[in-house]
Amino acid sequence: MDPLDIARWQFGIVTVYHFLMVPLTIGLGTLVAILQTTWLRTGKEEYLRMTKFWGKLFLINFIMGVATGIVQEFQFGMDWSEYSRFVGDVFGAPLAMEALLAFFVESTFLGLWIFGWKKLPPRIHLACLWIAVAGSIVSAYFILVANSWMQHPVGVEMLEGRPVMVDAWAVFTNNTALVAFFHTITGALAVAGGFLLGISWYQLWRRRKDGIDTVGANGRVVVGSSDSIPGRDKRDHAMWIKSLRIGAVVAMIAFAGSAISGDLSGKLMFEQQPMKMAAAEAACHDGTSFSILSIGDVGSRDCSDVVAVMEVPGLLSFLAHNDFTTEIKGVNTLVPEYQAKYGTHLPDDPMLGERAGTEINYVPIMAVTYWGFRMMIGFGGLAAMAAGVALFLTRKGTVPASKGLMRLALVGIMAPFGANAAGWIFTEMGRQPFVVAPNPAMSGIDQVFMFTAAAVSPGVSGGEVIFSLVALTTVYAVLLVVEVVLLTKYIRGGVVSAMPELGHGPDKGDGDGGTHPGGPEADDDVLAFAY
């Protein structure tokens, strides 16, 4: 019933759940804005359909992201009041700027985009979406500034035991934040690319299953249409095949970007948080080799029985220093160094309760860091490889008729989500036992760092935190069901679920979507799209 452990579980559950929405919101919003831009430039109706269908799913996810994100900041006061007091002078600026962007810029311009179909001039309407998407991206940057300061505190001085910002430019241009931002955006685009690919595959498979599309003797698709199924015309096929191939290309490019930014991030971690990277490799001893597979009880935080059975000589040194010979410090070397700098026991402070004076374990849970690091890379690589296979299999204009492949494509949507979640769990768990990790470049007794054990609210009991943990987890589980049901409903409904006017009468469109977004003037209903 230790409040510290329960509070960490609560924050982890809420954060990981919320972050399922964040990359899809950023990535899908960007792609929807590009699709609408392409429609305005070309006048092709398939791009209008893509904009409205993917825009509908984007809105569902955006609303859930807002609902789950609000709880995040409340937790700082609920369970982490000591942490809030410690970092408040630094966190105030980026969090305030994030709130202004999220609740004013994003919500205002997204509202104009939702209800502005056929009400605003086309270019103004498009600009509203771009501003909303840009707001979400910049909003994410301010959050990453705050998080990166916890990973690498800069731009502050210690006054009366608390860090006070003295150099805002250093805080907002923290090299850790810049690299994390690049990595987060590429990860978000990978999620959006996989989302487009999997759903488009399902829709193309349905067209084949229903006998609308067939395959000719040369193996190429013969595109058909159905008078009995609204929206299932030739433009419907063009929409899905283009969505699939755009998603696949975006997923592959995003993985390449993630690999580059991940390499930069790894080099910073070797410099700023050497214990995290040693634990990620289960590197108990100094060396140069990268572990492909280690065996032993890596969850015990004891390196005595961890053995690397598959490793690549020199690769770890390359990841850290761009050479193959520089030895990297292992856990057994780093532990005494941490103890000498930051002590062997927690301070004997009454605010720490029963944790006061206990021994500090500087080695994070290696089972989490070791496998989290590999799951991040593995899921990302699988998603990129699947995208490449999808491009090859659809080169003749449609997907195979295999139901098994269709199911794999749908399951594959979760791979980039898994990579993002695993990466954040590794990043945050690997920082332990610090909630604010020390900056190795700083020196002296006033070095900026904070132990996680000292960050929890002193007046909160284990029972109270368990109650909030159960309550929030239950509410979030309900919200998850709601989102999955809504997404499933509109995905199965196809483009007609976002453009019901396509199912009205024999005239399914005028070929160029009308003179303004929404198709034929008489059939358009903005509220049908909005709700």
N, C-alpha and C positions, 0 to 999 in steps of 0.2 A: 504493500500500500504506500510505497514511497511516492510522494507527489511528483518528484523529479522524473521518474521513469514514465509515469502515466501521462504527465504533461508532454513529454517528448513523443510518446505514441500518438497523442491527440494532435499535436502540431504536424507530425509526419503524415498522418492519415488525411487531415484536412488539406495540407499543402499538396500532396501527391494527387489527390482527387481534383483539386482546383487546377493543377497544372496539366491535367488531361485536356481541359478546355482551352488553355492559353495558346499552345502552339497551333491548334487547329484554327482558332480565331485569327491569329496573326497570319498564318500561311494561307488559309482559305480566303480571308478577306483580301489579301494581296492579289490572289489569282482571280477573284470575282471582279476586282477593279480593272485588271488587265483584260478580262473577257469583255466587260462593258466598253472599254476603250476600243477594243478590236471591233465590236459591233458598230459603234458609231463611225469608225473609219471605213468599214467594208459594207455595212448595210445588210450583211448576210444574217438570215433569221436564226440559223443554228447558234450563232453567238449570243443572240438575244435570249434564246431558250436556255443556253448554258448559264448566262448571267442570272436569270430568274430562278432556275432550279438550284444551282449551287448557292445563290444568294439566300434562298429560303433556308437551307441547311446551315449556312453561316449564321443567320439570325437566331435560329434555335440554340446553337452552341454559344453564341455571344451572350444571350440572356442568361443561360446557365452559368457561364463564366462570371458574370457580374454577381449573380446571386450567391455563388460559393466564395467569391473573392472578398466580399464584404466582411465575412467572418474572420478572415486572416488577421486584419489589423486589430480586431477586438481581442484576439488571443494575447496580444502583447500586454494588455492590461489585466486580463483574467489570470493568466498563469505565469507570466514573465515580467512582473512589475519591476524587479530589480534590474533586469536587463534593460527595460525601457528607461529607467532612471540613468543607467550608465551610458546608453547610446543616444539618448534623446536629443542632445545638442547637435549631433551629427545627422541623425536620421530625419529630423524635422523637415529640412529643406527638400531632399529628394522625394519623401513620401507626400509632402504637401503638393509638390509639382505633379507627381503622378496622379493624385486625387483630382487636381484641377483638369488634367488632360482626360482622365477616365470618365469623370462625371459631368464634365462640361463640353469639352471639344468632341469626344467620341459620341456621347449620347445625343448632343444637339445635332451634329451633322449626320449621324446615322439615322436619326429620326427624320431629318429632311430627305434623306435618300429613300427611306421606307415609304413615306407618304407623298413623296414628290414625283412619283411616276405620272407623267402627263400633266403635272401641275407646274413644274419648273422647266426652263429651257434645257435642252439635252446636255449641253456642255456644263451648265451650272449644276444640274443633277449629278452628272458624273463627278464633278469636282467635289461635291459633298461626300461621296463615297471615298474618294482619294484622301480627303482631309480626315475622315473618320479612321481610315486604315493607318494613315501616318500617325494619328494621335495614339492609336493602340501600340504602334511600334515604339514611339518615343516614350510612351507610358511604361513599356517594358524596360526601356533603357534606364529610367529612373529607379525602378525596382532593382535592377541588376547593379546599379551604383550602390544602393544600400546594402545588398547582399555581398557585393564584392568588397565593401569596406570591412565587413565581418571576416572575410577571407584574408584581407591584406589592408590593415588600417593605415591610412596616410592623411596628411593635411590637418593634423590635430596637435594640440598640446594638452598635457594633463594639468588640470586645475582642481585642487581639492578632491583628488581621487577620481575625477571624471574627465573624459576626453572632450575638448571643446574645439570646434572647427575654426582654424585660423587661415586655411588656404582652401577656399571652395573650388578653385580650379584644379587643385591636386585631387580632391575627392571626386569631382565629376569626370576627370580624365585619368582616373586610376587605370593602370595598364591591365589589371585583372578585370575590370569592368568592360573595357574595350574588347578584349578577347572573348569574354563571356557573352557579350552582346552579339558578336559575329557568330559564335557557336550556337546561340539560342535561335537566331533568325534562320540560319541554315537548317537547324533541327525542325523549326516550325514549317519551313517549306517542304522538308522531307515528309512530314506528317500530312500536309495538304496534298502532296503529289500521290502518296499512297492511298489517300481517301478518294481522290478522283479515279485512280486506277481501279481499285476494288469495286466501287459502285458501278462504274461504267462497264466493267467486265460483266457484272451481274445483269445489267440491262441489255447488253448485247446478247448474252446467253439466253435471256428470256425471249428476245426476238427470234432466235434460232429455234428455241423450244416451241414457240407458238407457230412456227412455220412461216414467219414473215420474211426472214432472210434465209437464203439457201446458198449452197456452194456449187459453182459450176465445175465443168470437167477440168478446167485449168487450175482449179483450187481457189479461185478468186470468188469473193462474195457477190451474190446476185441480190441486190437490195430490193426489197418489196415494201408493200404498205398494206394496212388493214383498215377496211371501212368500219369494222365492228368494234375496234379498240381505239378509243380517242387518242390522238396524238401519235399513233404508231405509223407515221408516214416516212418518206425518204429523208426528210430533214431530221427526223428523230434519230435515224441511223447516223447521219453526219454528225449530230451533236455528240452522241456517245463515243464514236470512234475517235473524234478529235479530243474529247475530254480524256479518254484513256491514254492516248499518245502524249498529250500535254502533261498529264499526271506522271507518266513514266519518265519523260525527259526531265521534268522538274525534280522528281525523286532522285535521279542519278546525279544531276548537277548539284543538288543540295547535299548529297552524301559526300561528293568530292569536296565541297566547301566545308562540311563538318569535319572531314579528315584533316584539312589544312588548319582550321581553327582549333581542332582538338589537339593537334601537334603543338601549336603555340601555347595552348592552355596547359598542356603537360609540362612544357619547359618552364612555365611560370610556377607550376606547383612544385617541381623539383627544387626551385630556388626559394619559394616562399613557404611551402609546407612539406618539407622533405619526409616527415613521418607518414603523411597521407600517401605519398607515392611509393614509399617503401612497403607500406601495408597493402597497397594495390597490387604489388608484385609478390607479396608474401616473401619479400627479400630479407631474410634474417641476417645475412652476412653481406659485407661489402663485395661488390662485383660489378660486372659489365653486362651480364646476360639477362635477357627478357624471358620471363617464364611463360611458356605456352600452357603448361599444366603442372601444378604442384599438388602433392598429396600430403596427408597428415591432417591433424585437427587444427585447421586454420582458424576455426572459430574460438579457439581457447585463449587467444592472445598470447600464446606461448610458442616461441619459434623453435623450441628444442626438437620437435618431432615433425617439422615441415620440411619436405624434400621435393626439389624440383626434378621432375622426371622428363620433361620436354622443355628445352629452352633454346633461344637463339643467341649465340655469343655476340657481344658488342652492341646489340640492338638497344638495350636499356641505356647505354651511354649515348647512343645516337639520339634517342628520344629526349635525353636531358641536355646534352651539350653539343650535338651535331658532330660528334666524333665517336670512334669505336673503342677507345682505350681508357678514357677517364673513369675511374672507379666511382660507383654510387654508394653512398653510405647505407648500410642495412639497419634493420631494427635494433639489433644488439649494440651497434655503435651509437645510434641516435638516442636511445633511452637514457644513458648516463648524461648526455649533453643536455637533454630537456630537464632532467632532474637538477643539474647544476644551475641552469638558468631560471627555472620557474618553481623549484622546490620539489620535495618528495611527498609532502602531505598538504592537504588543503588547510587554509588558515584556521586557527582556533577561534572562529567568529560565531557568536550565538545566532547570527542571522542564518547560518548554514544548518542549524539544528543538529540532528544526529550525524550529518555528513561532516561536521567540523572536525578537523584533525585527522581525517581518514587518508589513507595512502592514495596517491594519484597514479592511475594507470594511463600512460601516455600512448599506448598502442590501441588504435581503434579496432573494432571487431573486424578481423581480417576476412572472415567469411563474407561479410558485406562488401568491403572494399575490393577484395580480390575478384569475386564473382560479379559484383556490380559493374566494375570496370570492363569485364569481358562481355557481359550482357549488353552493355551500351554499344560496344564495337560490333558484337555479333548480330544483334537485331538490326543495327544500321546497315551492316554489310548484306544481310539477307534481304532487306527491303530494296537495296540498290540492285542486287543480283536479280531479284524477282522482276524489277522494272525492266531490266535488260531483256529477260526472257519474254516478258509481255510484249515488248516492241517487236521481237522476232516472230512470236506466234501470231501477231495481228498484222503482219506485213501485207497480207492479202485482203485486209478490209474487215475482218470479223474475228471472233474468238472461236476456239474449238467447241464442239458440242458437249464436251465432257462435263458432267455435273460435279465430279470431284475437283477438277481444275477451278470451276466457278467457286466452290466452297473454299478452296485454298486462297483464291484471290480475295475473298471476303475476310477470311481469317488474317490474311497478310496485311490488312489495314492496321492491325494492332501492332505490327512489328516496329514501325517508327515511334508509335506511342510508347512501347516498351523501352526503346532505346533512350528516349527523352527521360522517362521516369527513372530508369536505372542510373542514368548519368547524374541526375539531381540527388538521388539517394546516396550515391557514391560521394558526391561533392560535399554534402552536408554531414553524413555520418563519418566521413574520413577526417573531418576537422576536430572531432572529439579528442580529448575532453574539453576543448575550448568552444565557447559560443562565439567569441571574438578571438580569432587566432592571432598570436603575436607576430609582429613584423620583424623578421631577422635583422633588417637594416637599422632598427632602432636600438638604443642601448640605455643602460641606467636602470635604477630601481623603479622609475615611473613608466616603464615600457607598457604600451597599450595592449592589454589582453584581458579576457574574462573567462573564468571557468564556467562551464554549463551548470555545475552544481550551485554556483553563486547567483545564477540568473533567475531562478524560479521564484515565484511569489512566496514570501515567508509565511503569510497568514492563510494559505490555502491548504486544506487537508486532503488526504488521499481520497476520501469519500466524495468530496466535492468535485475533484477533478475526474473521478470515475463517472459521476453523474453527467458532467458535461461531455465527457468522451462518448458515453453511450448515446446521449441525446443527439449530439452532432453527427455521429456515425449513422444513427438511424435516419435522421433528416436527409443526410447526404445520400444514403442508400435509396430513399424514396425519390430524391431528385434524379438519381442515376436511372432508375426505372422510368421515370417520366421522360427523360431525354432520349433513352433508347427507344421507347414506344413512339415518341414523336418522330425521331429520325427514321425509324423503320416504316412508319406510316407514309411519310412523304417520299422516301426512297422507292417503296413499292408502287406508289402512285405515279412515279415517273414525272415527266415534265408537266403533265396536266395538273399535278398537285400544286404546282406553282403558277401555272397559266391555265386556269379552268376555261378560259375563252377558247382554247383549242378544241374543246369538246362540244362547242355550240354550233350546231347547224352544219351544212355541207361545206361552208367556206372556212377552212382551217387556217387562214392567213393569206396575206397578199404577196408573199414572196420576199418582202424586205422588212416585215415587222411593222408596217405602217410608217407614218411620218414621225412617230415618237415612241420611246420605249413602251411596250405593252401591247403591241400588235394593233389590230383593227380597232378603230375608235369606239364602235358600238359595243364591242365585246369586252373591253377592258374594265376591270374593277379593282382599284388599288387596294381596297380593304381585303379582297380575296388573297392578294399577295402578302399584305401586312400581317394578317392573322392566320 
